[in-house]
């Protein structure tokens, strides 16, 4: 069952006018994509589909490579990918011939395909290695052999782990700090960041921009079986079904919740913004929110809902929130309707 979203109330026509103006401003900033070819690995899910939609609105032709097996077919239809006019290649990033075909002729590549679930990676580290390490190596090799202008590699705030040892309370994560991953998934992402910069970014090679996504939420976010990711959707679904909301580890973990449309805007901007070239950039709001706070935001929408404390899953970091100075410098001027990247758009 699809988890209902927790939406803020409509702000009326004035807000809609601002959204329209900001959208137009965003598309002007993306004018350099008009007529360009963008290849997106992992473009079939919640984030990827929004990235594809925005790139198409900006006038780019888009080729998507995805296995399309992370969700049932009826769920995939909610993402709307078939309506965006993108070329769809059903395949695996470990299949070199398929990767080569999708990357061929691409001006830009967004590499988002991954075994992107902390719990699943902990259960199946061999699968995580195959997808996130071997598959990424193949993608990088094919980019290196093609005239790609820039690669935007999608990483994760998971690389920060629990942050700086000995620091209590919510931590702000800065791109240049020491990284101590605490999960298989985070290890694979950190390796891929280093490998992308080693293989590319030199003279005659594609520029590299690494984006570290913080905690994504937004419609139509669908919980995956056996996963504790997609926290807002999981908690909402439990409350909607009359089940207790789980506070893993007591709900003290800190997350920086960023809306999927803001994630998409930042990702596509990273293709064309000159200041983003060669950078590692956090994509978040700069606002810390505990897991318990999210549960308390959801609860009033479901009278009678209850919360229970459950064990902290393996590899689930205590977390922190994004330092967003670099994001503002490299990407933010009028990113998304209402300029909400780096703002406080609460779930």
MORA-V780974 format. One line per field, one symbol per residue. ss: DSSP state (H for helix, E for strand, C for the rest). psi: psi as a letter, one per 40 degrees, with the letter a starting at -180 (. if undefined). A space follows every 50 residues. Layout:
ss = ???
psi = ???
This chain:
ss = CCCCCCCCCCCCHHHHHHHHHHHHHHHHHCHHHCCCEEEEECCCCHHHHH HHHHHHHCCCEEEEEECCCCCCHHHHHHHCHHHCCCEEEECCCCCHHHHH HHHCCCCEEEECCCCCCHHHHHHCHHHHHHHHHHHHHHHHHHHHCCCCCE EEEEEEHHHHCCCCCCCCCCCEECCCCCCCCCCHHHHHHHHHHHHHHHHC CCCCCCEEEEEEECEEECCCCCCCCCCCCCHHHHHHHHHHCCCCEEEEHH HCCEECEEEHHHHHHHHHHHHHCHHHCCCEEEECCCCCEEHHHHHHHHHC CCCCCCEEEECCCCCCCCECEECCHHHHHHCCCCCCCCCCCCCCCCC
psi = ihhiihiiiieadddddddddddddddddedeeheihhhhifeeaddddd dddddddeeiihhhhidfediiddddddeedeeefihhhhaieehddddd dddhehdihhgehigfhddddddgddddddddcdddddddddddeifhdi hhhhaieddebeahiehiihihhideihhgieidddddddddddddddda eaheiiihhhhhhahiiiighhihheieifddddddddddeeiihhghee eeihihhhiddddddddddedehdeeheihhhhaeehhhidddddddddd egheiiiihiihihehidaaihhedddddddhdgdihefeheaggi.
